[in-house]
Amino acid sequence: MTAPNSPGPARRTDPRSPLTTPPPDAVEPRVDPSAELDLSEIGNVLGNACFGCGPEVPHGLRIRRTGHEGSTSYGEFTVIPEHQGAPGLAHGGILASAMDEILGTSAWLLGGRYVTGRLETDFVRPVPVGSRVHLTARCTGVHGRKVYMEGEGRIGGPDGPVAVRAAAVFIEVPLEHFTEER
């Protein structure tokens, strides 16, 4: 408990923990030119059933990828009433899903196929229903099969206030992981 009139606990501004921080011997990410297909086509490649990017999923996020620079990717989505948690606000799980999706987009640019191994999310401010959330994700290092990622979601524009931050570790898997029948 914080004593009255004290400044309160320090706010963390970096979403990474030791588990999502690249080790000292991690290497810089390298974009695979063959993976740089039009980001708007990733959903078509993976199928339209993806909750994050499928354009035909009725209550999905329908994230629209808007571009990339190196291993940094950009996207956006609009919070609809079906994404609500507390009255009038986006559910935290929806925001975490959006971060997972855009982080995965940046991992895609490295040329491998990756799954989320760990996702850490900091919720910085509430996101009202109807808000357009502008997403950014970047790779911070590669170590063996692990890819270290971080990103944020902003409201009110690409330079608006940060609403959510995330850091993650993605693990490279063979393509068959996605194509085998289960």
Secondary structure, DSSP 8 states (H G I E B T S, - for coil): ---TTS--S--------GGGS--TT-B-----GGG-S-GGGHHHHH-TT-TTT-TT-TTS---EEEEEETTEEEEEEE--GGGBSSTTBB-HHHHHHHHHHHHHHHHHTTSSEEEEEEEEEEE-S--BTT-EEEEEEEEEEEETTEEEEEEEEEESSTTS-EEEEEEEEEEEE-THHHHS--
